[in-house]
Structures are given as C-alpha cells and as structure tokens.
Amino acid sequence: MRAALPDEGRPWSELRAEMRELGSGDVAWREGKAAVYLFDAGDEVEAVQKEAYALFMSENGLGPSAFPSLRRMEADVVDFGLSLLGAPDGAVGNMTTGGTDSITMAMKAARDLARSEKKLAGPLNVVLPRSAHPAFDKAAALMEVEIRRTPLRDLLADADAMAAAADDRTIMIVGSAPCFPYGLIDPIEALSRLAVDRGLWLHVDACVGGYIAPFVRMNGADLPAFDFALPGVASMSADLHKYGYCAKGASTVFFRSEALRRHMEFVVSDWPGGRMATPTLAGTRPGGAIAAAWAVMRSLGVEGYRTKHAQVTGARERLEAGVRARGYEVLGRPQLGLVAFRKDGVDAVKLWKGLRARGWFSSLTTEPASLHLMLSPIHARVIDGYLEDVDRAEAELPRAGAGGTEPRYGG
Ligand SMILES: *Cc1c(COP(=O)(O)O)cnc(C)c1O
C-alpha cells in the first residue's frame, strides 16, 4: 500500500519521537559497531558539524554572489585541500556533493578537453585498475565512455597493463589513493610517468584517502607519493565527508591548472531563464555542507586531524595484529584506515553473518573473499570486543568453509 500524506499535520515532538524509534533499528554506529558508510570522530566534531550545518542550512551554494559567506568558505576549504595535496601554484578546485560528483566532473573535464583540444570524436575510453571505484563506471556510462579495467599486480594497479590498455582514444587513466576494496595506495609514481610519457590525463581518486593520508604521513608513516607532487597528476578527488570528518554532502575535486578545470563548467544560455553556469553536477548546493566542512576543518586544524587519524591507524594496527594472531591473512600492507583480511577454510560471508548477528556491520571484499573494515577514531575503543566476536563467530562456523552466497559490494 502506498503511504498517503496525512490530511492533518502532527506536532514535531511526536514526529521526533517516531524518528528516534525508527532509528533504533539501525546499526549501532554510536557504539562503534559500523565499519562502513560512516565516520565517527566523536561528539565534539559531531556538534560542530550539526551547528555549522544548521547555521547555513537554507543558504544555497548555487548563488555565490548572493552568499559571499559560502563563496568564502568554499574557497578556504578548497585552499586547505590544495595545500594538503601538494598542489602547485595555479592549481584550482571546487567543492562538490560527494565523491561520485567529483569523479564525474573530473571525467567530464577530461572528456571535453580531449574533444576540444585533441579533437577526439567518436568512442573514447578510460583505463583504470580493477580495484577502482564504481563511480567511474557510473560516470562513464552517463557519458558513453568505455571503461577498461586492467588486472592488478599484488592487489595494486599495474602500470604496464594500463599502458597496454591505453590508446589514442584514452581520455583518462586512474589510480586510487587508496582503493576501497583493499585500502592500498596504487603506485601513483609509475602511473604519473606513464601519464607524462604518453600525454595522458591521470586522475588520482583520493576520495577515501585525501583527508587522511597527508596527516598519516605527518605522523611518520612512510607513504608512497600519491598527490600533485607527481607531475603527471592532472586531477584528484577527495571526500570531506569521509576522513575529513565533515557532514555528508561534501567532497572536493582538484585540477593542476585552470586550463584543465575550464572544461568542467557547464553553461546554458539558450532558454528563457538567462545564462546558467554550474561548475559541478549539482544545481542547488547545500550551504550547510559547505559551512560544516569549513567549520570542522577549522576546528580540528592539523593537530586535530593528526590526533584523530592516529587513533584510526592505531586501531587498524591492533586489528591487524589481532587477526594475524588468529591465523588470518591481511591483504597487502594497508597504511591508512581500511583493512581486509581472510583465512583459508573460513567462509568470509558466513563469518560476516556471524558478526552481523552480534551487531557488527562492515563490508566484504570479494577478490579474494574477505572481511573489510573502514575504521574511525571510535573504533580505537572497540577493537578488543570485535576480536572476541570474531572468535565467537568463527567457532560457530562449520569446519572447512565452502558454499555460501555471493558477497555483495559494500555489505
Ligand atoms: C567513497 C568512494 C568514492 C565515491 O564517493 P561517494 O561520496 O560515495 O560518492 C569513490 N572512490 C573511492 C575510493 C571511495 O572510497
């Protein structure tokens, strides 16, 4: 039965209670039970998000001249991102509503540059490692661009395979920093060389890593180069609403130069409403998400991010040690907040279900079938309990794993 809009309104106090009740069936993320879909950096960060969002909730980023406040805040947030990601003078960027938006717009810019400056017409393609995010497939489907996924080498992008797959109709090659399924940073330096040698547009997808990796490096980790410090990197995506700990609806897309970004903007004049120019996919843009990003970044500062992210990497190290002690293999050498692990004879899907029954919610990596966690500062407090539940869930499994249903992407 289709729900009908009630004839009479109801008081907010009643509705609020009803909404709390609705939410009570959701995963208990405030207890640290969710390791996908959200990021919990604690009550103080949440309070800043909420109050800053509410202050500018009605304002619209579509109209920066009406809201110089939002223009200023967006410009600051973009500047913070550019400096964190080693961008040279002249590099530029925009806030978008999410990683999919950022990736779509980078691909649109690359496509339109290829069309206008390289005079490419007809079928075009994007070359990306098997582990790159499906947002590229979505963008490519929208723009009728062919997706060429290349095999991995040791779970990382293989620059040789990508070189072989790229041709004179390739508008973009992609590396991830890190990829979602394994949490590993692709060899961006090798991809940058390929991009420079062949004149290709390299996009680094740092959606999940862009606002954690720079601070993890400051904390002393030996991360490979992955950002604009490499000359072949033309564009990057980095999500504020992930490890930037900002409110949802906030990401950034960056370009090495205005000459590259120029092709992102979409302009229509041929209608009765006058010239309408939008830099990104959205029309109306939530002022709240822009304001919350500005406020959270300013309130944390470099020190705040370093502290929060140290809790994340500390939790990941303890989780890795704990699962290794139980005979599991960690996939590759993760250095940020994502980790995937598996064990011969343990069916990952069944283990996932056993953990789900105990309230834990994570995702599954499928190649090879593995548990997959995306950690937040809150997880520093719950790793021991999680490991105990891994023991309990594993003890319930039938010996020698086989069968099970297909794991789903993203849990
Ligand atoms: C989350 C993610 C995306 C997509 O971002 P959304 O904000 O969910 O649209 C793209 N790439 C990677 C590596 C991601 O983790």
The ligand as a Gaussian input file, in Angstrom:
#p B3LYP/6-31G(d) Opt

LIG

0 1
 C       33.597000       6.546000      -1.357000
 C       34.446000       6.435000      -2.551000
 C       34.048000       7.001000      -3.769000
 C       32.677000       7.584000      -4.011000
 O       32.334000       8.597000      -3.124000
 P       30.820000       8.932000      -2.719000
 O       30.964000      10.098000      -1.825000
 O       30.266000       7.703000      -2.034000
 O       30.063000       9.237000      -3.969000
 C       34.963000       6.969000      -4.803000
 N       36.167000       6.383000      -4.663000
 C       36.567000       5.790000      -3.514000
 C       37.919000       5.159000      -3.428000
 C       35.711000       5.789000      -2.423000
 O       36.075000       5.188000      -1.277000

